[in-house]
Amino acid sequence: MSELRWNPLLEQWVITATHRQERTFFPPDDYCPLCPTKPGGFPTEVPAEDYDLVAFENKFPSLRRNAPEPAVEGTDLFKVRPASGSCEVILYSSEHLGSLAGESVEKIEDLIDVWTDRYNELGALDCVDYVFIFENKGREIGVTLVHPHGQIYAYPFIPPIVDRELQASKKHTEKTGNCLMCDILDEEFRDGRRVVASDEHFAAVVPFYARYPYEVHIMSRAHRGCLADFSADEKSSLARMLKTVLSKYDNLWGMSFPYMMVMHQTPTDGQPHDYYHFHIEFYPPYRTKEKLKYLAGSESGAGVFINDTLAEEKAKELRETEPRS
């Protein structure tokens, strides 16, 4: 059962999805549901002996194209609606143990093509207003399947964090005539201390306003709204930049670096959003090799992040870390 329940205090939707309590939780390596199905072996979610990249609907989706009616009846205050949309899983490799950082630039470029295809197809659904592409990596993040994979949630609304960014971007454009993200990137380059890597098409920075110690944002240098706006050269550049950032993370302390990777791009609600700017944000949970950053009272209860490091110092560490795999 899944449904959307309205939080009138925060004016945002909450997804209730009770069936997700039954989802797979750290199965043995030889019973991984994301590995290929071998002859005579355990039947997995992929009925093939090998694969390159795979996209399929999540077996335990929070959102469904044919969503059931809600289990409760809503009121004027406590609104409820079907959890329409879609949830997909993207498998990066048939290898059970690995990561996106270990894939070649060419393989990551193929993945970007898959992301673009799913953005276009899911965004064209009448019930979808926003296509959210993301990856949760590592047990520290709460991942319960170690096989390298990402996810896509196609929401029937614009999620609140993206909505805040849209409002701020629109306000800035109306006030200055400029794109907010373009101005942010220009200022980061003028300062220079927080830039981790850059090329002709993309830049990776630890932003001035970083909330996590090793938070990195990858921004397109040209004003682009979504994956579908990129040229072939820009997609190749994005693949190289992703490979660089992910390799730097793993090489920083010589460990497979956990993170949340989230992609922010224009909504698919049919409205004009020319003022919005594509970017990818990484939220790693470690503040040192031995210490995690927890989202405690101030972050979770008040929405105010406390970063006990300087963005300039963390960017320098990452900039000086070799990106080789």
N, C-alpha and C positions, 0 to 999 in steps of 0.2 A: 504494500500500500504506500502510495506517495501522494502528497498534496502540497499546495502552497498556503501558508498562513501569514496574515498581515500583522506586522508589529507596528501598532499605531504610535508608539513612543519614538521609534527611530524612522518610521515611515519607510519600511523596507520589507521585502518578502523573506520568509524563512521556509526552507524546504523540509517537510517531514517525510522521511522515507524509512519506514520501520523494517522493510524487508532487507535492508543493507546490514542488519545485525547478523545475517547468515552468510555474508560474503567470505570468500576464502581467506584463511589466516595462516601465513607462513607454512605452506605445504612442504613436504619433503622434496628435495631437488628432482627426484625421478617422478614426481607427480605434479610438476608445475603445469598449470592450465594454459600457460602462454608459450610453452615450447611447441615445436612441431610434433605432430602425431607420427610416431614411428611404427613400422609394420609389426603387428602383434603387441604393441605397447599400449600404454594408458591413453585413451582418447582425450585430446585437449580441445581448446577453443579454435585451433587451427588444423583443419583436416588435410594436412599436406606434410610430406616428409621433410621439407625444407622451405624457407621463404626468405625474402629480402626485407621488405617492409609490409606490414599488415595493418589495416584499419577495420574495426568491426564494432558492433554495438555492445556496450557494457552489459554483462550478464546480470548485474545488480544496479540498474540505472536509477538515479535520483529523478530524472526527467524522461518522459516517454512521448513518442509521437502520437500514440493513441492513449492518452492519459485517462485513468479511471476517474470516476466521479469522487469527490472528497468523502471521507468517512464521516465527517461531521457537517452540520449545516451552519453556515456563517451568519453573522449579524452585521449591522451597520458599522459597529466598532471592530469586531473580530471577523474581518473578511477572510474568505477562503475561496480557492479556485483550483482547478486541476493543474497538476504539475506537468504541463505540456512542454515539449522540447525534445532533446536527444542527448545521450551520453555515449561517447565512443572511446575506445582504447586504441592507441597507436603503438605497435610493436616495432622497436628500432632494429632488432636483430633476432635471428633464430638461436643465437648463443645464449644459454641460460645465465651465465655470469659475464658481466660486462657493463658498459655504460655508454652514454652518448659521447662522452669525452674520448673514448677509445675508438670511435668510428672515424673513418676517413672524411676529409672535406667533401669528397664526391658523394659519399653516402649521406652526409648531412644536407647537401644540396638536394638530393633526391627526397629527403624528408621534408624539406621546405616546399617542394612541389606537392607532396601529399598534403601538408598543412594547407596550402593554397587551395587545392581541390576541395578539401573538406570545408574550408571557410566559405567557398563559393556555393557548394551544394547545400550545406546546412543553413547558410544565411538566406538562401532562396525559399526556405520553408515559411509558410504563412505564420506559423506559431513561434518563429525564432526572431528575436530582436537583437541578440548578441551572441557571437561565437567566441568562446573563451578557450584558448589553447594553453595547456600548462603541463608541467611535470613535477611530481613530488618524488624526490630521490633520497633514500636513506631511511633507516629505522628511526632515526632521530626526528624525522618529519612525520612518522606514523605510517610509512609504507608497509604493506603486509604481503607484497609479492616482490621478490628481488629481481625478477627478470626485467631487463631494461625496457621501459615503456613510458609513454605519456598519455594524456587524456584530453578530451574535448568535451566541454559542457556547452550545449546550445540552449541558452536561456530564453524564456518568453518575455523577458524584461531586461532592461539595462542594469547590471549589478551596481551596487551603491558606490564602490570605490571608483569604478570607471565613470559613473555618473558625476561624481565630484570633480574628476579630471576634466570631463566635458564642460561642466559649468565654468570651471576656472579658465579653461582654454578659450571658451567663447567670450567670457568677460574680458580677457586680455586682448583678444583680437578686436573687439568692439572699442576698447580704450586706446589701443596703440596702432591697430592696423597690421600687427605682426602675429605670427604664430608663437604661442607661449613656449612650446618645446624647442623651436628654432632659436628663440632668444636665450633659453636656458643653456642650450648647447654652445651658442656663441660665447656666453659668459664663462662656461667651463673651459673653453679653448683659450680665452683671454687670460684666465688665471693659470691654467695648465697643470696645477698640482694634483688635481683629482682625475686627470685623464689616464686611463690604464692602457689603452691601445686605440689606434685609429687608422683608417685608410681613406680612400677617395669617397667611399659611400657610407661607412658606418663608423661610429665611435663608441667605445666602452668607457664609462666613467663610474667612479664612486661618487654619487651626487652630493652636492653641498649639504643637502637635507637628508642624508642617509639615516635610516632608522636602525639598520643592522650593521655591525662592524665591517663586514665584507660584502655589503650590498653593492651590486653592480647593475647599471642600466646600459643596455645597448640601444642606441638611437640612430635612426636613419639621418644622414646629413642633409639630404634633400627632403623637402616637405612631401611626405608620403603618408597616406592614411591607413593602408592595410596591405597585406601580402599581395593581393591582386594588383596593386599599383606598381610593383617592382619589375624592373627589366631583368633580363637574364644575367647581365653583369652585376646588378644589385643583389640578386639572389646568391650568386657565387660569392660576393663580398660578405653577405650575411653569414653564409656557411663558414667562411674562413674566420670571421669574428667570433662566432659561437665556438668553433674549435679552439681558438686562442684563449677565450675566457675560461672555458671548461678545463683546458689543459693547465692553465695557470692555477686554478682552484686545486686540482689534484696534486700539482707539483709544489704548492705552497708549503705543505707539511708532509708530503710523501704519503698521502692517504686518499682514498676515494671520498671526495668532498660531498656531503649532503647539501641539498638546497631545495627551495621551491623556485621554479622558473615559470613566470607568468607573462603572457603576451597581451598587450593592450593595443587594440586597433579599432577602426571605426565600426560603430554598430551597423546592424543590417535591418534596421526598423523602417527603412524607406525614407528617412528624413535626411536633410543635408547636414553633413558634419565636416565641411571642408576645413574647419579650423583645428581639427584634431590631428595628432601626429603619432605615427607608429613607434612603439618602443617595447623592449623586453626587459623585465625586471627579475633579478635574482635575489632571493632572500636566504642566505646560508645561516644555519642556527648556531654556528660556533663563534665565540668571541676570542678564544685562544684554542690551542690544540687540545687542551684538557677541559675547557669550560664552555658550557652551552649558554646561550642567551635565552632566557625564558620570558614568555609574554605573561607577565604577572599583573598585579593590581592596576598600575597606571596604564599599561598598554591595553589590557583586556577590559578593564572596568571604566576607564576614562577616555580611552582612545589616544592617549599621549605616550608616544614612544620615548624611551630614555636610552640613548646611545652613549656608552661609557668609553668610546674611542673617538679619535679625530679622523674624519674622512680623508684628510690630506695624508695622514700617516699610513692608513690602510691602503690607499691607492698606490702609494710609493712601494709598499710591500708587494702588491700584486704586479705593478709595473716592472719591478726588478726580478720577478719570478719568471724563469724560462717557460715558454709555452709549449715546449716539445713534449710529446706523449711519452 
